């Protein structure tokens, strides 16, 4: 059993926004349909991974560090020329 994250009583609305999730984390969801009498049917559990922001991606961090290193080297070389 998991944690109830929301309810929706509008049968025409087929979505529910989930907030406060961590980036790069897989979350598992099961949808339960509950009838007025209390009986229910649940869906197959589905896992989805949240996206990782661009600035947290390893290739972006590596590129940023490389640019900073090159900038420092250029600054040092230009300072030595004076």
N, C-alpha and C positions, 0 to 999 in steps of 0.2 A: 504494500500500500504506500502511496506517495503522499504528497502534500497538495491539498486543494488550492489551486491558484486563481480560480475564478468560476463564476457561474454565468449562464446566459439563458434567460427565459424566453427570448424572442426566437421562434423557430425559423424566421426568415434570415436571421443574422448568423452567418456561418464562420465567424472569426472571433478571436479574443486576443487582445494585445497582452503580451507578457513582458514586463519590464524588470530591471534590476539584475539582469543576468551578466555573468562574467564572460569576457571575450575568450574565444578559443576553447570553450568548454562544451562538452556534449551533454545535452539535457534530454530526458526521456519523457514522453507525453502519452497519456491514455485519455481518450474522450469517453465519458460516461453519459448515456442518455437515460434519464430517470423519468418514469411515467408517474402520473398523479397518484397511482396506488402504491408507489414505492418500489415497484419492480424496475430493474435496470438492465441495460445491455452496455457492455464496454467494448471499445475498439481494440485492435491489436496495438501493442505498445510501439511507438516510433521514436527513434533517436535523431536529434538534429544538433549540429555543432554551430555555435554562434561564430560570427565572423570576427577576425582580428583586425583592428584598425591599422591603416597603412603604416603609421609611425611605429607600430609594435612588431611589424613583420621583420624577420631576420635579414632578408635581403636589403630592406630599407635602412636598417640600423647599420649594416655593413657598408653600404654606399655612403651614408652620412659620415661615418668614421673615416672612410677613405678620403672623402672630400676635405674634411677638417685637417687630416694629416698632410695632404698636398698643400692646402692653404698655409699651414704653419711652415712647411719646408720652403715654399715660395717667399713667404714673409722673411724668414731667416736669411735666405740667399739674397734678397733685395737689400736687406739691412747691411749685409757684409759688403755689398758693392759700394756703399756710400763712404 
